[in-house]
C-alpha cells in the first residue's frame, strides 16, 4: 500500500533562483528523507512582469485583506500556483509542496504516506493536509499518527491553518483551487485558509508537526506594490 502511494506522490520545493543556499539545503534534506524532489523555480517579487501583475487586484486586496500586498506576497502566490500546475501536469494523485526553509525530520516520508493513507480511509473527499501549522478549534479528530517519538492527531480543520510552508494536496484539490483562485487579493496562505475552511475538505494536525529555520522573510525584503490605476 505505502509503495503504491509513494509512486502516486509528486514532491516539490519552491525556491527563488537567488536563494542558492536554501536550494541546496532543502534539496539535501528531502533527498535524505528518501524523496526525489522537483525544484519549482519561485517567482521573485522583485522582478514581476506586467503580465504577472495583471493577476493582482489591489482594490480587492484593500476590501478583503485591509491593505495592498507586498511584491513578495504576489510572487509567493504565483509560485504556489506554478507548483500546483506542475503537480497537475505529472498526472499523479498527490502532491507535496514545501517551501525551502522547511526542517525535514527523520521518518518524514513515512509520515506523509501514513497521512495520505489515513486521510483516504477516514475522509474520502479530502483535498489538502496542512503539515506545518497546528489547527485551532473547532477540530474533528480522524486518526492518530506517529512520527519518531511523537504522536499527532489528524483531523478536519474547520478553521484551516494560515500557513503554506508544507502542504499535501490531492489532485482534485489542486484542480479546484487552480480553477477558482487565479486572481490575487490576499496572501496565498490566507486564500487557502478561506477556501478550505469554506469547503470543509482541509485537514491538519491539532498541534504543529514541523518547523522551519528561516532567519528572515524573503517576502518582506521586497517593497509593497505601488498604487496602480
C-alpha positions as CSV (number, residue, x, y, z in Angstrom):
1,X,0.0,0.0,0.0
2,X,2.7,2.5,1.0
3,X,4.8,1.7,-2.0
4,X,1.8,2.3,-4.2
5,X,1.2,5.6,-2.6
6,X,4.8,6.6,-3.0
7,X,4.5,6.2,-6.8
8,X,1.5,8.4,-6.8
9,X,3.2,11.3,-4.9
10,X,4.8,14.3,-6.5
11,X,7.2,16.2,-4.2
12,X,8.3,19.7,-4.9
13,X,10.1,22.5,-3.1
14,X,9.7,26.2,-4.0
15,X,12.9,28.1,-4.3
16,X,13.9,31.5,-5.7
17,X,16.8,31.5,-8.2
18,X,18.8,33.9,-6.0
19,X,18.5,31.7,-2.9
20,X,21.1,29.0,-3.8
21,X,22.0,28.2,-0.2
22,X,18.3,27.4,0.6
23,X,18.1,25.4,-2.6
24,X,21.0,23.2,-1.7
25,X,19.8,22.8,1.9
26,X,16.2,21.7,1.2
27,X,17.2,19.5,-1.7
28,X,19.6,17.6,0.6
29,X,17.1,17.4,3.3
30,X,14.3,16.0,1.1
31,X,16.7,13.5,-0.6
32,X,18.0,12.4,2.8
33,X,14.4,11.7,3.7
34,X,14.0,9.4,0.7
35,X,12.2,11.7,-1.7
36,X,13.1,12.5,-5.3
37,X,12.1,16.2,-5.2
38,X,11.4,18.5,-8.1
39,X,12.5,22.1,-7.8
40,X,9.8,24.7,-8.5
41,X,11.6,27.9,-9.5
42,X,9.9,30.6,-7.4
43,X,8.6,33.8,-8.9
44,X,10.6,36.7,-7.5
45,X,8.6,39.6,-6.2
46,X,11.4,42.0,-7.1
47,X,11.1,41.2,-10.8
48,X,7.4,40.7,-11.5
49,X,6.3,41.3,-15.1
50,X,3.3,43.3,-16.1
51,X,1.6,40.1,-17.2
52,X,2.1,38.6,-13.7
53,X,0.9,41.8,-12.0
54,X,-2.3,41.6,-14.0
55,X,-3.3,38.8,-11.7
56,X,-3.2,41.2,-8.7
57,X,-6.3,43.1,-7.8
58,X,-5.2,45.9,-5.5
59,X,-8.7,47.3,-4.9
60,X,-10.0,43.9,-3.8
61,X,-6.9,43.4,-1.6
62,X,-7.9,46.6,0.3
63,X,-11.6,45.5,0.7
64,X,-10.8,41.8,1.5
65,X,-7.4,42.0,3.3
66,X,-7.3,45.6,4.5
67,X,-4.1,46.6,2.7
68,X,-2.2,46.2,-0.5
69,X,0.2,43.3,-0.8
70,X,3.9,43.0,-0.7
71,X,5.5,42.3,-4.1
72,X,6.9,39.2,-2.4
73,X,3.4,38.1,-1.4
74,X,2.3,38.3,-5.0
75,X,5.4,36.3,-6.1
76,X,4.8,33.8,-3.3
77,X,1.2,33.3,-4.5
78,X,2.3,32.9,-8.1
79,X,5.0,30.4,-7.1
80,X,2.5,28.2,-5.3
81,X,0.2,28.4,-8.3
82,X,3.1,27.3,-10.5
83,X,3.9,24.4,-8.2
84,X,0.2,23.3,-8.4
85,X,0.3,23.5,-12.2
86,X,3.5,21.3,-12.3
87,X,1.9,18.8,-9.9
88,X,-1.3,18.6,-12.1
89,X,0.9,18.0,-15.2
90,X,2.5,15.0,-13.6
91,X,-0.9,13.2,-13.5
92,X,0.0,11.9,-10.0
93,X,-2.7,11.7,-7.4
94,X,-1.0,13.5,-4.5
95,X,1.4,16.5,-4.4
96,X,3.6,17.6,-1.5
97,X,4.7,21.3,-1.9
98,X,7.1,22.7,0.7
99,X,8.9,26.0,1.0
100,X,12.7,26.0,1.0
101,X,13.2,26.8,4.7
102,X,11.4,23.6,6.0
103,X,13.2,21.5,8.5
104,X,12.7,17.9,7.4
105,X,12.6,15.4,10.4
106,X,13.6,11.8,10.4
107,X,10.9,9.4,9.0
108,X,9.1,12.3,7.3
109,X,8.4,10.3,4.2
110,X,6.7,7.6,6.1
111,X,4.7,10.2,8.0
112,X,3.5,11.7,4.7
113,X,2.4,8.4,3.3
114,X,0.7,7.5,6.6
115,X,-1.2,10.8,6.5
116,X,-2.4,10.1,2.9
117,X,-3.5,6.6,3.9
118,X,-5.3,7.8,7.0
119,X,-7.0,10.7,5.2
120,X,-8.2,8.4,2.4
121,X,-9.6,5.9,5.0
122,X,-11.3,8.5,7.2
123,X,-12.4,11.2,4.8
124,X,-12.5,10.2,1.2
125,X,-13.2,13.7,-0.2
126,X,-10.2,15.4,1.5
127,X,-8.3,17.8,-0.7
128,X,-5.4,19.1,1.4
129,X,-3.4,18.5,4.6
130,X,-1.5,21.3,6.3
131,X,1.6,19.5,7.6
132,X,3.2,22.6,9.3
133,X,0.9,24.6,11.5
134,X,-1.4,23.3,14.2
135,X,-5.2,23.7,13.9
136,X,-7.4,25.9,16.1
137,X,-10.8,24.7,17.3
138,X,-13.2,23.6,16.0
139,X,-11.4,20.4,15.0
140,X,-12.8,17.0,14.3
141,X,-10.4,14.1,15.1
142,X,-10.0,11.5,12.4
143,X,-6.9,9.5,13.3
144,X,-3.7,9.3,15.4
145,X,-0.3,9.2,13.6
146,X,3.2,8.8,14.9
147,X,6.5,10.2,13.8
148,X,9.6,9.3,15.7
149,X,8.7,9.7,19.4
150,X,5.7,12.0,18.9
151,X,2.0,11.3,18.3
152,X,0.0,13.7,16.1
153,X,-3.8,14.0,15.9
154,X,-5.0,14.2,12.3
155,X,-8.4,15.8,11.8
156,X,-10.7,18.1,9.8
157,X,-9.5,21.7,10.1
158,X,-12.8,23.6,10.3
159,X,-10.6,26.7,10.6
160,X,-7.8,25.8,8.2
161,X,-4.3,26.9,9.4
162,X,-2.8,30.0,7.8
163,X,0.5,28.6,6.5
164,X,1.9,27.3,3.2
165,X,5.2,26.0,4.4
166,X,4.2,22.4,3.8
167,X,1.0,21.4,2.1
168,X,0.0,18.0,0.9
169,X,-2.6,18.2,-1.9
170,X,-4.9,15.8,-3.7
171,X,-5.2,16.2,-7.5
172,X,-8.9,17.2,-7.2
173,X,-8.0,19.8,-4.5
174,X,-5.3,21.3,-6.7
175,X,-7.6,21.4,-9.8
176,X,-10.4,23.1,-7.9
177,X,-8.1,25.6,-6.3
178,X,-6.5,26.5,-9.7
179,X,-9.9,26.9,-11.2
180,X,-11.1,29.3,-8.5
181,X,-8.0,31.3,-7.5
182,X,-6.0,32.8,-10.3
183,X,-6.8,36.3,-9.0
184,X,-4.6,37.6,-6.2
185,X,-6.1,39.8,-3.5
186,X,-4.6,38.3,-0.3
187,X,-1.5,36.2,0.6
188,X,-1.6,32.6,-0.6
189,X,-2.0,31.1,2.9
190,X,-4.9,33.4,3.7
191,X,-6.7,32.3,0.5
192,X,-6.1,28.6,1.3
193,X,-7.5,29.2,4.7
194,X,-10.6,30.8,3.4
195,X,-11.1,28.2,0.6
196,X,-10.6,25.0,2.7
197,X,-12.4,26.4,5.8
198,X,-15.4,27.0,3.5
199,X,-15.5,23.7,1.6
200,X,-14.7,21.6,4.7
201,X,-12.1,19.4,2.8
202,X,-9.0,20.7,4.5
203,X,-7.2,18.5,7.1
204,X,-4.5,19.3,9.6
205,X,-3.0,18.4,12.9
206,X,-4.1,19.6,16.2
207,X,-0.6,20.7,17.2
208,X,2.3,21.8,14.9
209,X,4.2,18.9,13.3
210,X,7.1,20.6,11.5
211,X,9.4,23.6,12.0
212,X,11.4,25.9,9.7
213,X,14.7,27.6,10.1
214,X,14.2,30.9,8.3
215,X,16.1,33.7,9.9
216,X,14.5,36.3,7.8
217,X,11.5,36.8,5.5
218,X,12.4,36.8,1.8
219,X,8.8,38.1,1.2
220,X,9.1,41.2,3.3
221,X,12.5,42.2,1.9
222,X,10.6,43.4,-1.1
223,X,8.7,46.7,-1.0
224,X,4.9,46.8,-1.2
225,X,3.3,47.3,-4.6
226,X,2.7,50.9,-5.5
227,X,-0.8,52.0,-6.2
228,X,-1.9,51.2,-9.7
229,X,-4.8,52.7,-11.6
